């Protein structure tokens, strides 16, 4: 991206709507309630031929620094300092308020280029608010409608005039074609089981999920070494799923902070439903999911439901017992947690669990190592020859049960996918294989091929009958 632009203004003037319009996706939560956005969210914006990084921010309010609005204001000020240009958004329909004047003075003191944007200019009676915007002393306002996409060409011209032609359209560096894409060789394509080994330097997407106030945002801030995400004693501070870039031992990591997920029966408000939906989308997009437990009150019913959701989605899962610094008898509690993990999460047998303290930064490197190890297992592939030898041994030591007096025969097994590992078994009467035998095979795969804690999918298929066509002719 050539330059960074921060969208600022008081609450409920349409900043997130404009952000979604510029990035071309509904990334930021939008609602009529003021103060929906709390953290600053970056995105890649496209405005005709302009390309830049856009930062959505919380509505600026005058409040004490130790309050939630005050901490939100600090996040917005950090976004203004980070950006090269600010889009100061006012509501042309509602007109100016004293807060607009105060915030305009704050933006002006920063000494950076500012584009004054009069949003909701399509509304009836918005002319008065548009002309009032001149009194802010930030130049001529640019009338737009973020919701309907009107005035975007005028906004483009205003941004170019404020940032300059050279910054708006930088010369592109030559692209090294040898490193733009990675292709499989012909041998690897013909033999997928012998494909390239696991690359522990590839980028990794990690979602941090859990109940409200479990310490998810604090954990990410500790990894980043800065107060990038809004935190505090209040439950439910995070609403949007925010992604941040980071590196661990030279490996690019994209961390997704998500809203706390309460029990479905308690999620009544529309805004919380949107937040939870955004968190579920982050889980589906991620490769590895860290479920943060509060070590002082672990294994609540909602904790178990979140783990089950992650496993059903097929993600690689790791447990993090946060607030470990508040535990006194740690050895006894750790033994109890291990016993409960094995007993209450049989569908994720062997799942890695790490005690940590996001507040003090203890155990964080062990947690990242557990994430990397789990991702490696999640991407693992087993050769067909090994699987068939294993299947023969399993069926000899524990034959499939007879159904209606007829024995089930397992003929052939192969791995059909990874991420998560998926296997296909050719057998007679696949619809009659009991769940107990599927669990037996799944647990055997975990133990014999060292695949703890990741979802394993086993599908059964009937083998082709060479005499099927003769039976049809007789009919």
TAURHU-V254573 format. One record per backbone hydrogen bond with DSSP energy under -0.5 kcal/mol. NH is the residue of the N-H (numbers start at 1). CO is the residue of the C=O. Records with the same first field share a line. If there is no record, write none. Layout:
NH=CO ; CO
This chain:
2=51
5=53
6=85
7=55
8=6 ; 87
13=10
18=14
19=15
20=16
21=17
22=18
23=19
24=20
25=20
27=25
36=33
41=56
43=54
45=43 ; 52
46=22
47=50
50=47
52=45
53=3
54=43 ; 52
55=5
56=41 ; 54
57=7
59=37
60=9
63=61
67=64
71=67
72=68
73=69
74=70
75=71
76=72
77=73
78=74
79=75
80=76
81=77
82=78
83=79
84=4
85=4
86=113
87=6
88=86 ; 115
89=8 ; 87
90=117
92=90 ; 119
95=91
100=97
101=97
102=98
103=99
104=100
105=101
106=102
107=103
108=104
109=105
110=106 ; 107
111=108
112=107
113=84
115=86
116=114
117=88 ; 115
118=116 ; 142
119=90 ; 117
121=144
123=120
126=123
129=92
130=126
131=127
132=128
133=129
134=131
135=132
136=133
137=134
142=116
143=141
144=118
145=150
149=145
150=145
152=149
155=151
156=152
157=153
158=154
159=155
160=156
161=157
162=158
163=159
164=160
168=164
169=165
170=167
177=175
179=176
180=177
183=181
189=185
190=186
191=187
194=191
195=192
200=198
202=199
204=252
206=204 ; 254
207=288
208=256
209=207 ; 290
211=292
214=211
219=215
220=216
221=217
222=218
223=219
224=220
225=221
226=221
228=226
237=234
242=240 ; 257
244=255
246=253
248=251
251=248
252=201 ; 250
253=246
254=204
255=244 ; 253
256=206
257=242 ; 255
258=208
261=210
262=260
266=263
267=263 ; 264
268=266
273=269
274=270
275=271
276=272
277=273
278=274
279=275
280=276
281=277
282=278
283=279
284=280
285=281
286=282
287=205
288=205
289=316
290=207
291=289 ; 318
292=209 ; 290
293=291 ; 320
295=293 ; 322
297=294
298=295
304=300
305=301
306=302
307=303
308=304
309=305
310=306
311=307
312=308
313=309
314=311
315=310
316=287
317=453
318=289
319=352
320=291
321=354
322=293 ; 320
324=356
326=323
327=324
330=328
333=329
334=330
335=331
336=332
337=333
338=334
339=335
340=336
341=337
342=338
343=339
344=340
345=341
348=345
349=346
351=348
354=319
356=321
357=362
361=357
362=357
364=361
367=363
368=364
369=365
370=366
371=367
372=368
373=369
374=370
375=371
376=372
377=373
378=374
379=375
380=377
387=383
388=384
389=385
390=386
391=387
392=388
393=389
394=390
395=391
396=392
397=393
398=394
403=406
404=402
406=403
408=401
411=409 ; 426
412=426
414=424
416=414 ; 422
417=422
419=378
422=417
423=457
424=414
425=459
426=412
427=425 ; 461
428=409
432=429
433=430
437=434
438=434
439=435
440=436
441=437
442=438
443=439
444=440
445=441
446=442
447=443
448=444
449=445
451=446
453=349
454=451
457=421
459=423
461=425
463=427
466=464
468=465
471=467
472=468
473=469
474=470
475=471
